[in-house]
Amino acid sequence: MMEDQQLLKRIALNPKVMVGKPVIKGTRLTVEYILNLLAHGATVEEILEEYDGLTLEDVQACLLFATKFLESTVFGPLVMEPV
């Protein structure tokens, strides 16, 4: 199992690539795009089959990046549920 820092090195931020959105290093696949695929039911296996050269660790890096980002973000549900 890879350490957090090793996984996070797979994510790049470059203002000249995808207008600065975090991407999987060496690709134009944004973290947002990969997470959206997962959120809409794509499996990791399907994603890896669709994008040649992508690895399990790349997908894990996207999940970890989002987790780390949200740790420092105040986030609330979109709809408040009655108490």
C-alpha positions, 0 to 999 in steps of 0.5 A, a space after each residue: 500500500 502506498 503512503 499518502 505522499 507517494 499517492 499525492 505526487 500523482 496529482 499535478 496542478 499547472 495553470 497551463 493544463 486544464 486551467 489549473 484544475 488538479 489532474 493525474 500527472 501526465 494526463 488531462 484527466 482531472 480529479 473532478 472528472 474521475 470522482 464524477 465517474 465514480 459518483 455516477 456508478 463507474 467502477 474502478 475497473 471500468 475507468 482503468 479499461 477506458 483510459 489506457 495507462 491509468 492505474 489503480 494508484 491514480 484513482 486512489 490518488 484522486 480519492 485521497 486528494 479529495 479527502 485532503 482537500 475536504 479536511 480543510 473545507 467547511 462543508 454542509 449538506 445541500 439540503 438541511 434535514 429537519 431535526 
